[in-house]
Amino acid sequence: MSFSSPFLARLARASRRWLEGTVLRAYERMLTREVSSGLIPNHIAIIMDGNRRYARMMRKPSHEGHRKGARTTENILDWCWELGIKNVSIYAFSTENFRRDKEEQSCLFELMEEEFHKLLNDERTHERKLRVSVVGESSLIPESLRRVVKKVEEVTREYTNFRLNVAIAYGGRWEILSAVRKLAEKVREGRLEPEDVDEEAISAHMHTESSMVIPDVDLIIRTGGELRTSNFLPWQANGSECAAYFCTPYWPEFTKVEFLRAIRTYQQRESERKKHILLRLMSLVKECGLIEMQDALHIYKRLTEGTLRSKRHTTEGVGTGR
């Protein structure tokens, strides 16, 4: 039996794909074990960049790239749930995106409506007790999208196990400005003293339409090769000096391996921070020469409190004040 060259070429390509897939799956399992045994972030924020560039690369219209990206977003929720990550924020549409042509905007808003309807009807939303909230200037988005957003927020309002924040018509400066205006109004009405305006007060007035608290960000992930955070959640991210993971794949290409690498980056960052705090403490003990080891350990515990979270860490913070 003889084999033609085209057959051998196809066989070689199939063998290579099988081998690459086998190695990738083994690497994914290894990363999963490694990451699962480490410190898990409480809140990750994702800048989903590269949908249009992916579509151009595949020689398809831009809306096909956005749809493929929406599947990646669904995967992200599964991966975060598996690891025990409690809060996920995604940058779906910035105020700058209104500069795009009207047809693309319309396609994006239609896709968002579909995805919110999916969330509303997906059994996983209710099994996982996933609370969904939207942050942004809601007056700028279509009425039909506002209606479904309001519906999903109302239905999931009492859920506390898992949280998804979707930024639509959002700008970081707008969010901070809105909080400052609310505080200024309270001061003007005599309901708040000027000296009571501090970081906690500002944080308490930066919230979604459903008044859900957005906690400090532990890790920002950005796809598509850009090395910037595009002013996404600046108060929550920069204030906590969160870790950042920038990667080359476009959002539709983002895999679980890349996701696990991002979590590993956060874990390495937190490990280095812990070592740095310990070195500072030991330096203090050495210079002062007056602190007993018991006191030193107590100080170390206080220093690390709030900077490191256990895998079982949860955030409460749902209130009407934000």
KOLBA-366135 format. One record per residue (C-alpha): residue in one letter; x, y, z. Coordinates in steps of 0.1 Angstrom, whole numbers, padded with zeros to 4 digits, always signed. Example, Ala and Ser with C-alpha at 12.3 -4.5 7.8 and 13.67 -1.06 7.14 Angstrom:
A+0123-0045+0078
S+0137-0011+0071
This chain:
M+0000+0000+0000
S+0015+0033-0011
F+0008+0067+0004
S+0008+0100-0015
S+0028+0130-0004
P-0004+0150+0004
F-0016+0122+0026
L+0017+0122+0045
A+0016+0159+0048
R-0019+0158+0063
L-0009+0130+0086
A+0021+0150+0098
R-0001+0181+0105
A-0026+0160+0124
S+0001+0143+0144
R+0016+0177+0153
R-0018+0191+0164
W-0024+0160+0185
L+0010+0163+0201
E+0006+0201+0207
G-0028+0195+0222
T-0016+0167+0245
V+0013+0188+0258
L-0009+0219+0263
R-0035+0199+0283
A-0007+0185+0305
Y+0007+0220+0310
E-0028+0233+0319
R-0033+0205+0345
M+0001+0213+0360
L-0006+0250+0362
T-0041+0243+0377
R-0025+0223+0405
E+0002+0249+0411
V-0022+0279+0411
S-0049+0261+0432
S-0025+0255+0460
G-0015+0292+0462
L-0031+0325+0472
I-0062+0332+0452
P-0071+0368+0443
N-0104+0381+0456
H-0110+0405+0426
I-0097+0405+0391
A-0104+0431+0365
I-0102+0423+0328
I-0096+0446+0298
M-0109+0425+0269
D-0088+0439+0241
G-0083+0427+0205
N-0118+0416+0193
R-0116+0437+0161
R-0080+0429+0154
Y-0087+0392+0158
A-0116+0396+0133
R-0093+0414+0108
M-0067+0387+0112
M-0093+0361+0105
R-0106+0382+0076
K-0141+0384+0091
P-0163+0414+0100
S-0157+0430+0134
H-0189+0417+0149
E-0177+0381+0145
G-0146+0390+0166
H-0169+0405+0193
R-0190+0373+0193
K-0160+0351+0196
G-0148+0373+0224
A-0181+0368+0242
R-0175+0331+0244
T-0142+0338+0261
T-0160+0359+0286
E-0183+0330+0294
N-0152+0308+0299
I-0137+0333+0323
L-0167+0331+0346
D-0163+0293+0347
W-0125+0295+0353
C-0130+0320+0381
W-0157+0300+0398
E-0135+0269+0397
L-0106+0287+0414
G-0128+0304+0440
I-0123+0340+0427
K-0153+0359+0442
N-0153+0392+0421
V-0148+0397+0384
S-0150+0430+0366
I-0149+0433+0328
Y-0145+0463+0306
A-0172+0459+0280
F-0175+0494+0265
S-0157+0526+0274
T-0169+0561+0268
E-0142+0564+0241
N-0159+0536+0222
F-0187+0560+0213
R-0162+0573+0187
R-0167+0541+0167
D-0191+0540+0138
K-0228+0537+0147
E-0232+0503+0130
E-0205+0487+0152
Q-0219+0504+0183
S-0253+0490+0174
C-0239+0454+0169
L-0221+0456+0203
F-0251+0468+0222
E-0272+0440+0206
L-0246+0415+0216
M-0246+0428+0252
E-0284+0424+0253
E-0281+0388+0242
E-0254+0381+0268
F-0274+0396+0296
H-0304+0376+0286
K-0282+0345+0286
L-0270+0353+0321
L-0306+0358+0333
N-0316+0324+0319
D-0284+0304+0326
E-0288+0279+0354
R-0253+0285+0365
T-0261+0321+0374
H-0286+0309+0399
E-0268+0278+0411
R-0237+0299+0418
K-0256+0328+0432
L-0239+0352+0408
R-0248+0388+0414
V-0245+0409+0383
S-0241+0447+0383
V-0233+0473+0356
V-0212+0504+0362
G-0211+0533+0338
E-0232+0562+0325
S-0264+0542+0319
S-0281+0572+0303
L-0258+0568+0272
I-0268+0533+0264
P-0299+0522+0244
E-0332+0518+0264
S-0336+0482+0255
L-0302+0474+0270
R-0310+0494+0301
R-0342+0473+0306
V-0324+0440+0305
V-0296+0453+0327
K-0322+0464+0352
K-0339+0430+0351
V-0307+0410+0357
E-0296+0433+0385
E-0330+0430+0402
V-0331+0392+0398
T-0296+0387+0412
R-0296+0414+0438
E-0297+0390+0468
Y-0269+0367+0455
T-0236+0369+0473
N-0214+0339+0464
F-0200+0353+0432
R-0200+0388+0416
L-0197+0401+0381
N-0193+0439+0374
V-0197+0449+0338
A-0184+0483+0328
I-0205+0499+0300
A-0202+0535+0289
Y-0176+0537+0316
G-0147+0560+0322
G-0125+0560+0353
R-0124+0598+0357
W-0162+0599+0354
E-0165+0574+0382
I-0143+0595+0406
L-0160+0627+0395
S-0194+0612+0402
A-0183+0602+0437
V-0169+0637+0445
R-0201+0654+0433
K-0222+0632+0456
L-0200+0641+0485
A-0201+0678+0476
E-0239+0677+0475
K-0240+0661+0510
V-0216+0687+0524
R-0237+0715+0508
E-0268+0701+0524
G-0251+0698+0558
R-0254+0660+0559
L-0216+0656+0559
E-0188+0676+0574
P-0159+0685+0551
E-0134+0669+0575
D-0152+0636+0572
V-0144+0634+0535
D-0117+0607+0534
E-0107+0577+0513
E-0135+0556+0529
A-0161+0582+0521
I-0150+0584+0485
S-0150+0546+0482
A-0185+0545+0497
H-0198+0568+0470
M-0183+0549+0440
H-0208+0523+0431
T-0228+0506+0404
E-0264+0515+0396
S-0275+0487+0419
S-0254+0501+0448
M-0231+0472+0448
V-0197+0478+0463
I-0167+0472+0440
P-0138+0460+0462
D-0101+0468+0456
V-0087+0451+0426
D-0060+0424+0432
L-0051+0417+0395
I-0057+0435+0362
I-0055+0414+0330
R-0052+0430+0296
T-0051+0411+0263
G-0041+0422+0229
G-0005+0433+0235
E-0012+0468+0249
L+0007+0478+0281
R-0018+0501+0297
T-0049+0499+0319
S-0070+0524+0300
N-0082+0541+0332
F-0102+0510+0342
L-0113+0511+0379
P-0084+0535+0387
W-0095+0541+0423
Q-0099+0504+0431
A-0069+0493+0412
N-0042+0519+0416
G-0052+0525+0452
S-0044+0489+0461
E-0013+0488+0438
C-0026+0457+0422
A-0007+0432+0401
A-0009+0435+0363
Y-0007+0409+0336
F-0003+0420+0300
C-0004+0393+0273
T-0002+0392+0235
P-0032+0370+0225
Y-0063+0389+0214
W-0093+0384+0237
P-0110+0357+0215
E-0077+0337+0217
F-0073+0340+0255
T-0070+0305+0269
K-0072+0289+0303
V-0034+0286+0303
E-0030+0323+0299
F-0056+0329+0326
L-0037+0306+0350
R-0004+0323+0341
A-0020+0356+0351
I-0031+0342+0385
R+0004+0329+0390
T+0018+0364+0384
Y-0005+0377+0411
Q+0007+0349+0435
Q+0044+0357+0428
R+0038+0394+0433
E+0021+0387+0467
S+0049+0363+0477
E+0075+0390+0470
R+0055+0416+0489
K+0053+0393+0519
K+0091+0387+0518
H+0097+0425+0515
I+0076+0432+0546
L+0094+0405+0565
L+0128+0419+0555
R+0117+0454+0566
L+0106+0440+0599
M+0138+0421+0605
S+0158+0453+0597
L+0137+0472+0622
V+0143+0445+0649
K+0181+0445+0642
E+0184+0483+0644
C+0163+0488+0674
G+0175+0458+0693
L+0147+0463+0718
I+0119+0442+0703
E+0113+0407+0716
M+0105+0380+0690
Q+0069+0378+0703
D+0064+0415+0696
A+0081+0412+0662
L+0058+0384+0651
H+0028+0405+0663
I+0040+0435+0642
Y+0045+0413+0612
K+0010+0400+0615
R-0003+0435+0617
L+0017+0446+0587
T+0005+0418+0565
E-0031+0421+0576
G-0051+0434+0547
T-0023+0429+0521
L-0027+0391+0519
R-0060+0373+0516
S-0066+0336+0521
K-0084+0315+0495
R-0115+0316+0518
H-0116+0354+0518
T-0150+0368+0509
T-0162+0404+0507
E-0195+0415+0523
G-0198+0452+0517
V-0232+0452+0499
G-0251+0483+0510
T-0271+0512+0499
G-0245+0538+0507
R-0226+0533+0475
